[in-house]
Amino acid sequence: MSHRFDGGDVSFIIVASAMVFFMIPGLAFLYSGLSRRKSALSLIWAVSASNAVCIFQWYFWGYSLAFSPTATNGFMGNLANFGLINVLGEPSPGSPLIPALLYAIYQMEFACVTVGILVGGIAERGRVLPAMVVTFFWMTLVYCPLACWAWNVNGWGYKFGVLDFAGGGPVEIGSGVGGLAYAWVLGRRQDKELQNFRPHNISMVNLGTFILWFGWLGFNGGSAFGANLRAVMAMWNSMIAAAFGGIVWCLIDYRLARKYSMVGFCSGTIAALVAATPASGYIKPWAAVLMGIFTGAVCNFATKLKFLLAIDDSLDLFAEHAIGGILGLMTNAFFATEAVISLDGVNTSVIGGWVDHNWKQLYIQFAYVLATCLYTFVVTALIVHYVDTIPGLHIRVTAGNETLGLDEVEIGEYANDYIEIWRDVMEPNPMASSNTRESTLDTITCAVGRSQQALSQEISMRNLQVHDNLHICDEDKYEKSVELEVLSGRAGDRISVVA
């Protein structure tokens, strides 16, 4: 406790911790916007609840399993710091610039963001309670070992000379490959759920992306563990890479549709920020430009891998986080330089990659990438599989419930107000029905076999006025979009629905 820390360094990491925490709602909004309306709130719930589970796990034993300095096996920590025992004012295991207690909460926010990304693998068909159980075991058996490998002073990756600034392995490969494994065990969505799929709220996608971008400045900048020039360089590289990644992804998409996709721009921005995670504190800005360009391009084409693998990675966790993290780690092999690394005044003897004539860094980075990918996929798949065998913890909803949507089945609340034609318009007395149900916006479809004229007549009999377009099901009984505006309903209220 006699050690004194610079107030500026401590204050900076406190603020950076809060910025990283703010990435949690950013992830939730991003995932919600990318999903269908009928499962939008379930993803917000999953990200939010996984944050709570992670906080408990990290306090309980997660920090100790990742960073206890007395463990020497190189694979995982021990329980010397169980429940944050003896974690207070001594210099942290990661940097002498900040106290251990501050380092613990900062690293906890990294873990929370990671599991928030991971649970995106359940999108639109995974049950949320088993996902929380998976989260606890995944944190213990996957994230903690990966963090130990890269950042614990006794981790094998740390001793091997791996350059991983802010989490290309534990955070990005961990969440991206882990999400792919989760989606693989979970199985594909029903075919009808995959047809004509599009994000339901692009504004939420954009809002989530920029919240993440803001938080990422604390994520990458704070990984210098002090208010120093290395932190500023990491923030600069993050900004530059994100800008170029977003533009390149958007331009590649433009060649197909001749439209400037907002989702494309956001996807490229996130992919480049992912690549900047392991690299931003090692490279110069000109290298960040190159990294942003090739990350935006490679991750764009990597979204097609899920079709080759036949895995329904609905939110492209693998293409954005795993591939982006791999590209960032490999960027270090070529462009990491001692001139940037030493800017924190602490790591003055660490050499970079090929620009520093350190040729062996290439195989060091490659071996680390291969180890993290294989370990994460295998262990995650086993965790999800065995949780699924526990009575009451089946990981997937039924086909019927998938059609209804996870908001109705799992949460009982909805991200958006809406009505369902059969329940609120067509049914004579919903309160008297023995099988009434709330439904989701994507279940707003017309009764099969009814013509638009007959449907309009029945609606008119209930003293309703329908304005704009009302599309009905085709002969193949696929769901069509519906635009319905009820101007004077049962209570005289105006209700508008667009699906």
C-alpha positions in Angstrom: 0.0 0.0 0.0 3.0 2.3 0.2 3.3 2.4 -3.5 2.2 5.7 -5.0 0.6 5.9 -8.4 0.3 8.9 -10.7 -3.2 10.4 -10.4 -3.4 11.0 -14.1 -2.8 7.4 -15.0 -5.3 6.2 -12.4 -7.9 8.6 -13.5 -7.5 7.8 -17.1 -8.0 4.0 -16.5 -11.0 4.7 -14.3 -12.6 6.7 -17.2 -11.5 4.0 -19.7 -13.2 1.3 -17.6 -16.4 3.3 -17.7 -16.1 3.7 -21.5 -15.6 0.0 -22.0 -18.6 -0.7 -19.9 -20.6 1.6 -22.2 -19.9 -0.9 -25.0 -22.4 -3.3 -23.4 -25.5 -1.3 -24.4 -23.8 -0.6 -27.7 -23.6 -4.3 -28.4 -27.2 -4.8 -27.3 -28.5 -2.1 -29.6 -26.3 -3.4 -32.5 -27.6 -6.9 -32.2 -31.2 -5.8 -31.7 -31.1 -3.7 -34.8 -29.6 -6.5 -36.9 -32.3 -9.1 -35.8 -35.9 -9.5 -36.7 -38.4 -7.5 -34.7 -39.8 -10.6 -33.0 -36.4 -11.4 -31.4 -35.0 -7.9 -31.0 -35.5 -7.6 -27.2 -34.2 -11.1 -26.5 -30.8 -10.2 -27.8 -30.8 -7.0 -25.6 -31.7 -9.2 -22.6 -29.0 -11.8 -23.4 -26.2 -9.2 -23.7 -27.4 -7.4 -20.5 -27.7 -10.6 -18.5 -24.4 -12.0 -19.7 -22.8 -8.8 -18.3 -24.2 -9.6 -14.9 -23.1 -13.2 -15.0 -19.6 -12.2 -16.1 -19.3 -9.6 -13.2 -20.1 -12.3 -10.7 -17.8 -14.9 -12.3 -14.9 -12.3 -12.5 -15.3 -11.4 -8.8 -15.8 -15.0 -7.7 -12.8 -16.5 -9.3 -12.4 -15.2 -12.9 -9.8 -12.6 -12.1 -7.7 -15.1 -10.1 -7.9 -17.7 -12.8 -6.7 -15.3 -15.4 -4.1 -13.1 -13.6 -3.0 -14.6 -10.3 0.8 -14.1 -10.5 1.6 -17.1 -8.3 0.4 -19.6 -10.9 3.3 -21.0 -13.0 1.7 -23.6 -15.2 1.4 -21.2 -18.1 -2.1 -22.3 -18.9 -4.4 -20.9 -16.2 -4.1 -19.1 -12.9 -4.9 -20.4 -9.5 -7.3 -19.3 -6.7 -4.8 -17.2 -4.8 -6.9 -14.1 -5.5 -10.3 -15.8 -5.1 -13.0 -13.2 -4.3 -10.4 -10.5 -4.9 -8.4 -11.6 -1.9 -5.2 -9.6 -1.7 -6.2 -7.4 -4.7 -5.8 -3.8 -3.6 -3.1 -1.2 -3.8 -0.1 -3.2 -5.0 1.2 -2.7 -8.6 -1.0 -4.6 -11.0 0.1 -7.8 -12.8 -0.3 -6.0 -16.2 1.5 -2.7 -15.5 3.3 -1.0 -12.7 1.5 2.2 -13.6 -1.9 1.3 -11.9 -3.0 -0.6 -8.8 -4.2 -4.2 -9.0 -7.7 -3.3 -7.9 -8.1 -0.9 -10.8 -6.6 -3.4 -13.2 -9.1 -6.0 -12.1 -12.1 -3.9 -12.8 -10.7 -2.7 -16.2 -10.0 -6.3 -17.3 -13.5 -7.3 -16.0 -15.0 -4.9 -18.5 -13.0 -6.6 -21.3 -14.5 -10.0 -20.2 -18.0 -8.5 -20.1 -17.7 -7.2 -23.7 -16.4 -10.6 -24.8 -19.3 -12.6 -23.5 -21.7 -10.0 -24.8 -20.3 -10.7 -28.3 -20.4 -14.5 -27.7 -24.1 -14.6 -26.8 -24.9 -13.2 -30.2 -24.5 -16.8 -31.4 -28.0 -17.6 -30.0 -29.7 -15.1 -32.3 -33.4 -15.9 -33.0 -33.4 -19.5 -31.9 -31.4 -20.0 -28.7 -32.9 -20.0 -25.2 -31.5 -17.3 -22.9 -31.3 -19.3 -19.6 -29.0 -22.0 -20.9 -27.0 -19.2 -22.6 -26.3 -17.7 -19.1 -25.1 -21.1 -17.8 -22.9 -21.4 -20.9 -21.6 -17.9 -20.2 -20.4 -18.8 -16.7 -18.6 -22.0 -17.8 -17.2 -20.4 -20.9 -15.7 -17.6 -18.9 -14.1 -20.1 -16.6 -12.8 -22.7 -19.1 -12.2 -20.5 -22.2 -11.8 -16.8 -21.5 -9.7 -17.1 -18.4 -7.1 -19.5 -20.0 -6.9 -17.3 -23.1 -6.3 -14.2 -21.0 -3.7 -16.0 -18.9 -1.9 -17.1 -22.1 -1.5 -13.6 -23.5 -1.3 -11.3 -20.5 -0.3 -13.2 -17.3 3.4 -12.8 -16.7 3.6 -16.6 -16.4 1.3 -17.4 -19.4 2.9 -19.4 -22.2 2.0 -16.8 -24.8 3.4 -14.0 -22.8 6.7 -15.9 -22.4 6.7 -17.0 -26.0 6.7 -13.3 -27.1 3.2 -12.9 -28.4 2.2 -9.4 -29.3 -1.5 -8.9 -28.3 -2.2 -5.4 -27.2 -5.8 -5.3 -26.1 -7.2 -8.8 -26.8 -7.0 -10.2 -30.3 -6.9 -13.7 -28.8 -9.0 -13.6 -25.6 -11.6 -11.0 -26.8 -11.8 -11.2 -30.5 -10.9 -14.8 -31.4 -12.5 -16.0 -28.2 -15.8 -14.4 -29.0 -15.8 -14.9 -32.7 -14.7 -18.5 -32.8 -16.7 -19.2 -29.6 -19.8 -17.7 -31.2 -19.3 -19.8 -34.3 -19.0 -23.0 -32.2 -22.1 -22.0 -30.3 -24.1 -21.5 -33.5 -22.8 -24.8 -34.9 -24.0 -26.8 -31.9 -27.3 -24.8 -31.8 -28.0 -25.5 -35.4 -29.5 -23.4 -38.3 -32.6 -21.4 -38.1 -35.6 -22.7 -40.0 -35.5 -22.1 -43.7 -38.4 -19.8 -43.7 -36.6 -17.6 -41.1 -33.7 -17.3 -43.5 -35.6 -16.2 -46.5 -35.7 -12.5 -47.3 -34.0 -11.7 -44.0 -33.0 -8.2 -43.3 -32.2 -6.1 -40.1 -35.3 -4.6 -38.7 -33.8 -1.3 -37.4 -30.8 0.2 -39.2 -30.8 3.3 -36.9 -30.2 1.0 -34.0 -27.3 -0.6 -35.9 -25.8 2.8 -36.4 -26.3 3.9 -32.8 -24.8 0.6 -31.5 -21.8 1.0 -33.8 -21.0 4.5 -32.7 -21.4 3.6 -29.0 -19.0 0.7 -29.6 -16.6 3.0 -31.4 -16.6 5.5 -28.5 -16.1 2.7 -26.0 -13.3 1.2 -28.1 -11.2 4.3 -27.6 -11.2 3.4 -23.9 -10.7 -0.3 -24.8 -7.6 0.3 -26.9 -6.3 3.5 -25.5 -6.7 2.3 -21.9 -4.6 -0.8 -22.7 -1.5 1.4 -22.4 -2.5 1.5 -18.7 -1.6 5.2 -18.3 -2.1 8.7 -19.7 0.8 8.5 -22.1 1.7 8.8 -25.8 1.2 5.0 -26.4 -2.4 5.5 -25.4 -2.8 8.4 -27.8 -1.2 6.4 -30.5 -3.6 3.5 -29.9 -6.5 5.8 -30.1 -5.2 7.4 -33.3 -4.7 4.0 -34.9 -8.2 2.9 -33.9 -9.8 5.9 -35.4 -7.8 5.6 -38.7 -8.4 1.9 -39.1 -12.1 2.2 -38.4 -12.6 5.0 -40.9 -10.8 3.1 -43.7 -12.5 -0.2 -42.8 -16.0 1.3 -43.0 -15.4 3.0 -46.3 -13.8 0.0 -47.9 -16.6 -2.4 -46.8 -19.2 0.1 -48.0 -17.5 0.4 -51.4 -17.3 -3.3 -51.9 -21.0 -3.6 -51.2 -21.7 -0.8 -53.6 -20.4 -2.8 -56.5 -23.3 -5.2 -56.1 -26.3 -3.1 -55.3 -25.1 0.4 -56.4 -26.3 1.6 -52.9 -24.3 3.0 -50.0 -25.2 0.5 -47.3 -25.4 1.8 -43.8 -25.1 -1.8 -42.4 -22.0 -2.2 -44.6 -20.4 0.9 -43.3 -21.0 -0.1 -39.7 -19.8 -3.7 -40.4 -16.5 -2.4 -41.9 -16.0 0.0 -39.0 -16.4 -2.7 -36.4 -14.2 -5.2 -38.3 -11.4 -2.6 -38.4 -11.8 -1.7 -34.8 -11.5 -5.5 -34.0 -8.3 -5.6 -36.0 -7.0 -2.5 -34.1 -7.7 -4.3 -30.8 -4.5 -6.4 -30.8 -2.5 -4.0 -33.0 -3.2 -0.4 -32.1 -0.6 -0.1 -29.4 2.2 -1.6 -31.6 2.0 0.0 -35.1 2.4 3.4 -36.6 -0.6 5.3 -38.2 0.5 4.5 -41.8 0.2 0.8 -40.9 -3.2 1.4 -39.5 -4.3 2.7 -42.9 -3.2 -0.5 -44.5 -4.7 -2.6 -41.8 -8.1 -0.8 -42.1 -8.2 -1.3 -45.9 -7.4 -5.0 -46.0 -9.5 -5.8 -42.9 -12.5 -4.1 -44.4 -12.0 -6.1 -47.6 -11.1 -9.5 -46.1 -13.8 -9.4 -43.5 -16.4 -8.5 -46.1 -15.7 -11.5 -48.2 -15.3 -13.6 -45.0 -19.0 -13.2 -44.4 -19.5 -15.9 -47.1 -17.6 -18.5 -45.1 -20.7 -19.3 -43.0 -22.3 -20.7 -46.2 -19.2 -22.8 -47.0 -19.2 -24.1 -43.4 -23.0 -24.5 -43.3 -23.1 -22.8 -39.9 -25.8 -20.2 -39.3 -23.6 -17.5 -37.8 -26.4 -15.0 -38.1 -24.6 -11.9 -36.8 -21.3 -12.7 -38.5 -19.4 -13.1 -35.3 -16.7 -15.2 -37.0 -16.2 -13.0 -40.0 -16.0 -9.7 -38.0 -14.4 -10.7 -34.7 -12.4 -13.9 -35.4 -11.1 -12.9 -38.8 -10.6 -9.3 -37.8 -8.7 -10.4 -34.6 -6.5 -12.7 -36.7 -5.7 -10.0 -39.2 -4.8 -7.6 -36.3 -2.5 -10.2 -34.7 -0.8 -10.9 -38.0 -0.4 -7.2 -38.6 1.8 -7.1 -35.5 4.1 -9.7 -37.0 4.9 -7.3 -39.9 4.4 -3.8 -38.7 4.8 -3.7 -34.9 7.6 -1.5 -33.9 9.7 -0.8 -30.8 9.3 3.0 -31.4 5.5 2.8 -30.6 5.8 0.1 -27.9 8.2 2.1 -25.8 6.0 5.2 -25.8 4.4 4.1 -22.5 7.8 4.4 -20.7 7.5 0.9 -19.4 8.0 -1.6 -22.3 11.2 -0.1 -23.5 12.9 -3.4 -24.3 10.2 -5.1 -26.3 10.9 -5.4 -30.0 8.3 -5.4 -32.8 7.9 -7.4 -35.9 9.5 -7.4 -39.4 9.9 -3.6 -39.5 12.3 -4.2 -36.5 13.9 -7.1 -38.3 12.4 -9.5 -35.8 11.6 -12.2 -38.4 10.5 -14.9 -35.9 7.5 -12.8 -34.8 5.6 -14.2 -37.8 5.6 -17.8 -36.6 5.0 -16.7 -33.0 1.9 -14.8 -34.0 0.7 -17.6 -36.3 1.2 -20.3 -33.6 -0.7 -18.2 -31.1 -3.6 -17.7 -33.6 -3.8 -21.4 -34.3 -3.8 -22.4 -30.6 -6.5 -19.9 -29.6 -8.7 -20.8 -32.5 -8.5 -24.6 -32.0 -8.8 -24.4 -28.2 -11.7 -22.0 -28.3 -13.8 -23.9 -30.9 -13.4 -27.3 -29.3 -13.9 -26.3 -25.7 -16.9 -24.0 -26.5 -18.6 -26.7 -28.5 -18.2 -29.1 -25.7 -19.5 -26.7 -23.1 -22.6 -25.9 -25.2 -23.2 -29.6 -26.0 -23.0 -30.7 -22.3 -25.2 -27.9 -21.1 -27.8 -29.0 -23.6 -27.9 -32.4 -22.0 -28.9 -31.0 -18.6 -32.6 -31.4 -18.0 -34.4 -28.1 -18.3 -31.4 -26.4 -20.1 -32.1 -27.4 -23.7 -30.2 -24.7 -25.6 -32.8 -24.2 -28.4 -36.4 -23.2 -28.6 -38.9 -25.4 -30.5 -39.7 -24.7 -34.2 -43.0 -23.3 -33.3 -41.6 -20.9 -30.7 -38.9 -19.9 -33.2 -41.7 -18.8 -35.5 -43.4 -16.9 -32.8 -40.1 -15.2 -31.8 -38.0 -15.2 -28.8 -39.4 -11.9 -27.4 -42.8 -13.5 -26.9 -41.6 -17.0 -25.9 -38.6 -16.1 -23.7 -39.0 -12.5 -22.6 -42.7 -11.8 -22.6 -41.9 -8.2 -23.6 -41.1 -6.5 -26.9 -38.6 -4.0 -28.3 -41.4 -2.3 -30.2 -45.1 -1.6 -29.9 -47.1 -3.4 -32.5 -50.3 -5.4 -33.1 -51.0 -8.7 -34.6 -53.8 -8.9 -37.2 -55.4 -12.1 -36.0 -55.4 -11.2 -32.3 -56.2 -7.5 -32.4 -58.2 -7.1 -35.6 -59.5 -10.3 -37.0 -60.5 -12.1 -33.8 -64.0 -11.2 -32.6 -63.4 -11.4 -28.9 -59.7 -11.9 -28.0 -60.4 -11.9 -24.3 -62.7 -14.9 -24.6 -60.3 -17.0 -26.7 -59.1 -20.1 -25.0 -55.8 -19.9 -26.9 -55.0 -16.3 -27.1 -51.4 -15.3 -27.5 -49.3 -12.3 -28.0 -47.3 -12.4 -31.2 -44.4 -10.7 -32.8 -44.3 -8.3 -35.7 -43.0 -10.9 -38.1 -46.0 -13.0 -37.5 -48.3 -10.3 -38.9 -49.5 -12.3 -41.9 -52.9 -12.7 -43.6 -55.0 -15.8 -43.1 -54.2 -18.2 -45.9 -56.8 -18.4 -48.5 -58.4 -15.1 -47.9 -58.5 -12.5 -50.6 -57.5 -8.9 -49.9 -61.1 -7.8 -50.6 -62.6 -10.2 -48.1 -60.0 -9.3 -45.5 -60.8 -5.6 -46.0 -64.5 -6.2 -45.6 -64.0 -8.1 -42.4 -61.8 -5.3 -41.0 -64.4 -2.7 -42.0 -67.1 -4.6 -40.1 -65.1 -3.9 -37.0 -65.2 -0.2 -37.5 -61.6 0.0 -38.5 -60.1 2.0 -41.4 -57.1 0.6 -43.2 -54.8 3.0 -44.9 -51.8 2.3 -47.2 -50.9 -1.3 -48.3 -52.0 -4.6 -47.0 -50.0 -7.5 -48.5 -51.3 -11.1 -48.2 -49.6 -14.5 -48.3 -48.8 -16.0 -51.6 -49.7 -19.5 -52.7 -46.6 -20.9 -51.1 -47.7 -19.5 -47.8 -44.5 -17.5 -47.2 -44.8 -14.5 -45.0 -45.0 -11.2 -46.7 -44.4 -7.8 -45.3 -47.4 -5.9 -44.0 -48.1 -2.2 -43.8 -51.2 -1.5 -41.7 -52.5 1.7 -40.3 -55.5 1.5 -38.0 -56.9 5.0 -37.6 -59.9 4.3 -35.3 -59.7 1.1 -33.5 -61.5 -0.3 -30.5 -60.4 2.4 -28.2 -60.4 5.1 -30.8 -56.6 5.2 -30.9 -54.4 5.5 -33.9 -52.1 2.4 -34.3 -49.5 2.2 -37.0 -47.7 -1.0 -38.0 -45.0 -1.5 -40.6 -43.5 -4.9 -40.9 
